[in-house]
Amino acid sequence: MRAFLAVFLIALTITLGSLPWVRRAAIAMSFVDTPSQRKAHRTPTPLLGGAAIFAGAILGVLIIYRGNPQPTVIGVLLATTVVALTGLIDDYRPLPAWVKLGGQFLGFLILAYFGIRVRLPVPEAVNYLITLLWLLGITNAINFLDNMDGLSAGISAVTSSFILLLALANGQFLVGALAAGLLGACLGFLRYNFPPAQIFMGDVGSLFLGFLLAVMGIQLRFPDNSNFVTWMVPVFLFGLPILDMVMVVFSRLRRGLSPNTAGKDHISHRLVQLGFSPREAVLILYLFSGMLGMMALFITQATIVEAYAIAIVAAFLGAIAIMWLERKWMEHEIS
């Protein structure tokens, strides 16, 4: 417990202390996000906040391992570094979608080399395929969620806190250390990113957050329950990013647009359209993510009948929410 607290405080301190310098460097090097019709901010805002998140989380873990990390730790750090560098390049000069996916695929190959994968009772090839799809899906879902001040970092902090609790309950030191580091880094970043934001994380931050969270999700283990039940735990933990991405992709395909098109059609934007302020919308989504985290905690101890009943109800309510939000958004667009 003391080790996790140390990782959290180190990551928090490094991120908080480095952000003012990172902000000045971003402005000096023209890492700035300029306003447009498809973006919510109205003034040029420096990027590179994700570099501070990366430094805080990674250094916090390395320090606690005293410079001698285990092979699994090395694999995770190498893979997340590759993904973060891909995001950094994209922040400086936008990359095609396939290049960003290529960086994430390279991260997957590094994890596979170190034996980091989903471990379900299915053929190994299927485990690796599920791992790849999970990594790509969650990484880009968190990247999609970076559409309003304080949202992506806040949701990542909420999710990290539940992963930390689960790791503590199941004696998983590596996952707990990564979660503690990411939680500290995200909270430090929110000091400068909560509405109105003074700095954005950029793709270097959102891709790093998404990839590392996805890795922690597949590394969680629940020896006291069946895999037939516990596979749902990460799905509930990441329920909000998944719901947002599914809704946005569905909405854009319906309108004949590419899913990779930027736009103000995310859940956060739709809450603002319904009359909430941006800060209220972000806080509502924090609460919703926390509720899903509580459901994930319950699933770890649930029977098969209880788990699948909850999953069916949650999927049904999610589908209703998507259709209702889409209808409201269409009505607003027509008017």
C-alpha positions as a Python dict, from the first residue, in 0.01 Angstrom:
ca = {
    (1, 'M'): (0, 0, 0),
    (2, 'R'): (287, 238, 82),
    (3, 'A'): (447, 160, -255),
    (4, 'F'): (128, 250, -442),
    (5, 'L'): (95, 572, -242),
    (6, 'A'): (456, 656, -327),
    (7, 'V'): (394, 597, -701),
    (8, 'F'): (81, 813, -686),
    (9, 'L'): (259, 1103, -511),
    (10, 'I'): (564, 1086, -738),
    (11, 'A'): (349, 1090, -1053),
    (12, 'L'): (131, 1370, -916),
    (13, 'T'): (434, 1583, -823),
    (14, 'I'): (619, 1530, -1152),
    (15, 'T'): (312, 1609, -1361),
    (16, 'L'): (214, 1916, -1160),
    (17, 'G'): (570, 2048, -1151),
    (18, 'S'): (641, 1996, -1520),
    (19, 'L'): (320, 2131, -1672),
    (20, 'P'): (405, 2504, -1655),
    (21, 'W'): (735, 2430, -1832),
    (22, 'V'): (566, 2200, -2084),
    (23, 'R'): (310, 2471, -2155),
    (24, 'R'): (582, 2727, -2232),
    (25, 'A'): (769, 2475, -2449),
    (26, 'A'): (451, 2392, -2644),
    (27, 'I'): (394, 2759, -2723),
    (28, 'A'): (759, 2811, -2818),
    (29, 'M'): (757, 2509, -3054),
    (30, 'S'): (411, 2588, -3198),
    (31, 'F'): (247, 2277, -3051),
    (32, 'V'): (-80, 2470, -3037),
    (33, 'D'): (-437, 2365, -3114),
    (34, 'T'): (-609, 2641, -3310),
    (35, 'P'): (-989, 2691, -3291),
    (36, 'S'): (-1223, 2579, -3569),
    (37, 'Q'): (-1594, 2518, -3625),
    (38, 'R'): (-1549, 2154, -3522),
    (39, 'K'): (-1375, 2241, -3194),
    (40, 'A'): (-1518, 2381, -2873),
    (41, 'H'): (-1233, 2609, -2762),
    (42, 'R'): (-1219, 2967, -2889),
    (43, 'T'): (-854, 3062, -2836),
    (44, 'P'): (-531, 2886, -2942),
    (45, 'T'): (-438, 2641, -2666),
    (46, 'P'): (-100, 2470, -2618),
    (47, 'L'): (-79, 2093, -2660),
    (48, 'L'): (184, 1855, -2513),
    (49, 'G'): (9, 1821, -2177),
    (50, 'G'): (15, 1449, -2248),
    (51, 'A'): (394, 1457, -2233),
    (52, 'A'): (369, 1560, -1867),
    (53, 'I'): (116, 1281, -1802),
    (54, 'F'): (352, 1033, -1969),
    (55, 'A'): (654, 1153, -1771),
    (56, 'G'): (470, 1149, -1439),
    (57, 'A'): (317, 802, -1482),
    (58, 'I'): (625, 633, -1628),
    (59, 'L'): (882, 788, -1393),
    (60, 'G'): (663, 711, -1094),
    (61, 'V'): (665, 342, -1185),
    (62, 'L'): (1038, 333, -1272),
    (63, 'I'): (1135, 500, -945),
    (64, 'I'): (935, 251, -739),
    (65, 'Y'): (1111, -34, -924),
    (66, 'R'): (1445, 137, -841),
    (67, 'G'): (1561, 127, -1202),
    (68, 'N'): (1537, -254, -1222),
    (69, 'P'): (1190, -330, -1363),
    (70, 'Q'): (1066, -680, -1441),
    (71, 'P'): (1043, -793, -1807),
    (72, 'T'): (665, -740, -1807),
    (73, 'V'): (714, -382, -1687),
    (74, 'I'): (973, -323, -1959),
    (75, 'G'): (731, -454, -2221),
    (76, 'V'): (450, -227, -2105),
    (77, 'L'): (676, 79, -2088),
    (78, 'L'): (827, 17, -2432),
    (79, 'A'): (488, -38, -2595),
    (80, 'T'): (328, 269, -2436),
    (81, 'T'): (632, 478, -2531),
    (82, 'V'): (594, 381, -2898),
    (83, 'V'): (224, 472, -2890),
    (84, 'A'): (295, 803, -2711),
    (85, 'L'): (563, 895, -2969),
    (86, 'T'): (313, 825, -3246),
    (87, 'G'): (75, 1070, -3080),
    (88, 'L'): (352, 1326, -3036),
    (89, 'I'): (435, 1318, -3407),
    (90, 'D'): (66, 1349, -3490),
    (91, 'D'): (36, 1657, -3267),
    (92, 'Y'): (319, 1826, -3459),
    (93, 'R'): (215, 1714, -3807),
    (94, 'P'): (-119, 1529, -3840),
    (95, 'L'): (-74, 1170, -3952),
    (96, 'P'): (-312, 957, -4161),
    (97, 'A'): (-532, 729, -3953),
    (98, 'W'): (-354, 418, -4082),
    (99, 'V'): (-18, 547, -3957),
    (100, 'K'): (-155, 605, -3607),
    (101, 'L'): (-307, 257, -3613),
    (102, 'G'): (33, 128, -3727),
    (103, 'G'): (196, 279, -3417),
    (104, 'Q'): (-63, 109, -3199),
    (105, 'F'): (-8, -220, -3383),
    (106, 'L'): (365, -192, -3316),
    (107, 'G'): (281, -143, -2949),
    (108, 'F'): (75, -463, -2964),
    (109, 'L'): (366, -654, -3120),
    (110, 'I'): (593, -542, -2835),
    (111, 'L'): (339, -660, -2579),
    (112, 'A'): (301, -993, -2763),
    (113, 'Y'): (680, -1040, -2757),
    (114, 'F'): (674, -1003, -2378),
    (115, 'G'): (378, -1241, -2345),
    (116, 'I'): (124, -975, -2247),
    (117, 'R'): (-215, -1078, -2381),
    (118, 'V'): (-569, -1181, -2294),
    (119, 'R'): (-572, -1524, -2131),
    (120, 'L'): (-910, -1679, -2205),
    (121, 'P'): (-969, -2057, -2243),
    (122, 'V'): (-953, -2033, -2622),
    (123, 'P'): (-677, -2101, -2880),
    (124, 'E'): (-375, -1871, -2840),
    (125, 'A'): (-428, -1716, -3182),
    (126, 'V'): (-775, -1607, -3071),
    (127, 'N'): (-631, -1459, -2749),
    (128, 'Y'): (-385, -1251, -2949),
    (129, 'L'): (-660, -1137, -3189),
    (130, 'I'): (-883, -1034, -2897),
    (131, 'T'): (-588, -851, -2743),
    (132, 'L'): (-524, -657, -3064),
    (133, 'L'): (-889, -560, -3110),
    (134, 'W'): (-917, -459, -2743),
    (135, 'L'): (-604, -242, -2756),
    (136, 'L'): (-710, -67, -3076),
    (137, 'G'): (-1068, -22, -2958),
    (138, 'I'): (-997, 121, -2612),
    (139, 'T'): (-702, 335, -2727),
    (140, 'N'): (-914, 505, -2990),
    (141, 'A'): (-1220, 525, -2763),
    (142, 'I'): (-1016, 728, -2511),
    (143, 'N'): (-879, 934, -2800),
    (144, 'F'): (-1238, 1000, -2915),
    (145, 'L'): (-1329, 1100, -2559),
    (146, 'D'): (-1072, 1382, -2561),
    (147, 'N'): (-1331, 1628, -2691),
    (148, 'M'): (-1399, 1858, -2394),
    (149, 'D'): (-1185, 2018, -2124),
    (150, 'G'): (-1115, 1778, -1839),
    (151, 'L'): (-1309, 1487, -1985),
    (152, 'S'): (-1052, 1233, -2104),
    (153, 'A'): (-815, 1288, -1811),
    (154, 'G'): (-1100, 1280, -1560),
    (155, 'I'): (-1254, 961, -1696),
    (156, 'S'): (-908, 804, -1707),
    (157, 'A'): (-856, 901, -1342),
    (158, 'V'): (-1189, 746, -1241),
    (159, 'T'): (-1111, 427, -1432),
    (160, 'S'): (-757, 411, -1291),
    (161, 'S'): (-892, 441, -937),
    (162, 'F'): (-1116, 137, -986),
    (163, 'I'): (-833, -60, -1149),
    (164, 'L'): (-617, 27, -847),
    (165, 'L'): (-886, -102, -611),
    (166, 'L'): (-917, -426, -809),
    (167, 'A'): (-540, -472, -818),
    (168, 'L'): (-518, -420, -441),
    (169, 'A'): (-795, -673, -382),
    (170, 'N'): (-623, -935, -598),
    (171, 'G'): (-258, -874, -507),
    (172, 'Q'): (-144, -749, -850),
    (173, 'F'): (154, -523, -786),
    (174, 'L'): (235, -427, -1146),
    (175, 'V'): (-122, -333, -1238),
    (176, 'G'): (-160, -149, -908),
    (177, 'A'): (161, 49, -961),
    (178, 'L'): (62, 146, -1316),
    (179, 'A'): (-287, 246, -1201),
    (180, 'A'): (-150, 452, -910),
    (181, 'G'): (95, 628, -1140),
    (182, 'L'): (-168, 703, -1402),
    (183, 'L'): (-413, 825, -1137),
    (184, 'G'): (-157, 1068, -995),
    (185, 'A'): (-57, 1193, -1340),
    (186, 'C'): (-419, 1246, -1450),
    (187, 'L'): (-510, 1436, -1133),
    (188, 'G'): (-201, 1653, -1171),
    (189, 'F'): (-295, 1729, -1530),
    (190, 'L'): (-654, 1816, -1435),
    (191, 'R'): (-518, 2107, -1230),
    (192, 'Y'): (-446, 2275, -1567),
    (193, 'N'): (-704, 2104, -1789),
    (194, 'F'): (-1031, 2125, -1596),
    (195, 'P'): (-1266, 2375, -1767),
    (196, 'P'): (-1150, 2623, -1878),
    (197, 'A'): (-833, 2442, -1986),
    (198, 'Q'): (-493, 2609, -1989),
    (199, 'I'): (-335, 2321, -2183),
    (200, 'F'): (-455, 2018, -2382),
    (201, 'M'): (-310, 1667, -2362),
    (202, 'G'): (-300, 1621, -2740),
    (203, 'D'): (-275, 1280, -2905),
    (204, 'V'): (47, 1211, -2717),
    (205, 'G'): (-168, 1205, -2404),
    (206, 'S'): (-493, 1051, -2525),
    (207, 'L'): (-324, 765, -2714),
    (208, 'F'): (-93, 697, -2419),
    (209, 'L'): (-383, 699, -2172),
    (210, 'G'): (-599, 475, -2388),
    (211, 'F'): (-325, 222, -2459),
    (212, 'L'): (-202, 199, -2099),
    (213, 'L'): (-556, 168, -1963),
    (214, 'A'): (-629, -106, -2218),
    (215, 'V'): (-315, -293, -2111),
    (216, 'M'): (-415, -270, -1745),
    (217, 'G'): (-761, -396, -1836),
    (218, 'I'): (-628, -717, -1992),
    (219, 'Q'): (-375, -769, -1711),
    (220, 'L'): (-639, -776, -1436),
    (221, 'R'): (-686, -1123, -1288),
    (222, 'F'): (-973, -1255, -1074),
    (223, 'P'): (-879, -1598, -934),
    (224, 'D'): (-1192, -1621, -718),
    (225, 'N'): (-1436, -1618, -1008),
    (226, 'S'): (-1479, -1774, -1351),
    (227, 'N'): (-1341, -1619, -1671),
    (228, 'F'): (-1691, -1672, -1808),
    (229, 'V'): (-1795, -1387, -1575),
    (230, 'T'): (-1487, -1172, -1517),
    (231, 'W'): (-1426, -1092, -1884),
    (232, 'M'): (-1705, -836, -1837),
    (233, 'V'): (-1514, -640, -1572),
    (234, 'P'): (-1293, -441, -1814),
    (235, 'V'): (-1593, -386, -2043),
    (236, 'F'): (-1784, -219, -1759),
    (237, 'L'): (-1477, -22, -1650),
    (238, 'F'): (-1451, 125, -2000),
    (239, 'G'): (-1824, 139, -2057),
    (240, 'L'): (-1841, 516, -2108),
    (241, 'P'): (-1566, 543, -2376),
    (242, 'I'): (-1712, 237, -2549),
    (243, 'L'): (-2064, 386, -2546),
    (244, 'D'): (-1937, 721, -2676),
    (245, 'M'): (-1739, 563, -2959),
    (246, 'V'): (-2025, 333, -3064),
    (247, 'M'): (-2269, 625, -3070),
    (248, 'V'): (-2035, 855, -3264),
    (249, 'V'): (-1943, 589, -3521),
    (250, 'F'): (-2310, 496, -3569),
    (251, 'S'): (-2412, 860, -3602),
    (252, 'R'): (-2141, 947, -3853),
    (253, 'L'): (-2194, 639, -4067),
    (254, 'R'): (-2567, 715, -4073),
    (255, 'R'): (-2485, 1062, -4209),
    (256, 'G'): (-2241, 923, -4465),
    (257, 'L'): (-1933, 1058, -4285),
    (258, 'S'): (-1607, 887, -4198),
    (259, 'P'): (-1593, 775, -3830),
    (260, 'N'): (-1256, 951, -3810),
    (261, 'T'): (-1414, 1289, -3891),
    (262, 'A'): (-1391, 1546, -3611),
    (263, 'G'): (-1721, 1684, -3489),
    (264, 'K'): (-1933, 1804, -3197),
    (265, 'D'): (-2146, 1490, -3178),
    (266, 'H'): (-2002, 1317, -2871),
    (267, 'I'): (-2201, 1248, -2555),
    (268, 'S'): (-2044, 1551, -2387),
    (269, 'H'): (-2153, 1781, -2670),
    (270, 'R'): (-2504, 1638, -2664),
    (271, 'L'): (-2533, 1702, -2290),
    (272, 'V'): (-2435, 2065, -2352),
    (273, 'Q'): (-2697, 2078, -2628),
    (274, 'L'): (-2955, 1960, -2370),
    (275, 'G'): (-2878, 2267, -2157),
    (276, 'F'): (-2591, 2166, -1929),
    (277, 'S'): (-2276, 2375, -1907),
    (278, 'P'): (-1950, 2212, -2027),
    (279, 'R'): (-1836, 2174, -1665),
    (280, 'E'): (-2168, 2015, -1565),
    (281, 'A'): (-2151, 1778, -1864),
    (282, 'V'): (-1803, 1665, -1765),
    (283, 'L'): (-1904, 1609, -1402),
    (284, 'I'): (-2212, 1410, -1509),
    (285, 'L'): (-1990, 1183, -1716),
    (286, 'Y'): (-1749, 1141, -1421),
    (287, 'L'): (-2046, 1024, -1215),
    (288, 'F'): (-2165, 789, -1487),
    (289, 'S'): (-1817, 640, -1520),
    (290, 'G'): (-1806, 592, -1143),
    (291, 'M'): (-2139, 407, -1153),
    (292, 'L'): (-2003, 172, -1418),
    (293, 'G'): (-1693, 119, -1203),
    (294, 'M'): (-1913, 17, -910),
    (295, 'M'): (-2091, -230, -1137),
    (296, 'A'): (-1752, -371, -1240),
    (297, 'L'): (-1665, -424, -873),
    (298, 'F'): (-1989, -615, -825),
    (299, 'I'): (-1927, -831, -1133),
    (300, 'T'): (-1601, -961, -978),
    (301, 'Q'): (-1811, -1138, -711),
    (302, 'A'): (-2127, -1208, -913),
    (303, 'T'): (-2265, -1542, -1015),
    (304, 'I'): (-2305, -1625, -1383),
    (305, 'V'): (-2678, -1551, -1373),
    (306, 'E'): (-2629, -1218, -1189),
    (307, 'A'): (-2346, -1106, -1419),
    (308, 'Y'): (-2525, -1179, -1744),
    (309, 'A'): (-2852, -1031, -1620),
    (310, 'I'): (-2670, -707, -1538),
    (311, 'A'): (-2487, -713, -1872),
    (312, 'I'): (-2810, -759, -2069),
    (313, 'V'): (-2985, -477, -1883),
    (314, 'A'): (-2682, -248, -1925),
    (315, 'A'): (-2660, -321, -2299),
    (316, 'F'): (-3032, -255, -2339),
    (317, 'L'): (-3013, 76, -2151),
    (318, 'G'): (-2704, 175, -2349),
    (319, 'A'): (-2885, 112, -2678),
    (320, 'I'): (-3182, 319, -2561),
    (321, 'A'): (-2949, 602, -2453),
    (322, 'I'): (-2777, 603, -2793),
    (323, 'M'): (-3108, 617, -2984),
    (324, 'W'): (-3250, 889, -2756),
    (325, 'L'): (-2940, 1107, -2777),
    (326, 'E'): (-2925, 1060, -3153),
    (327, 'R'): (-3289, 1160, -3192),
    (328, 'K'): (-3242, 1469, -2976),
    (329, 'W'): (-2933, 1567, -3171),
    (330, 'M'): (-3113, 1522, -3504),
    (331, 'E'): (-3402, 1739, -3382),
    (332, 'H'): (-3154, 2010, -3281),
    (333, 'E'): (-2975, 1993, -3617),
    (334, 'I'): (-3303, 2021, -3811),
    (335, 'S'): (-3422, 2318, -3604),
}
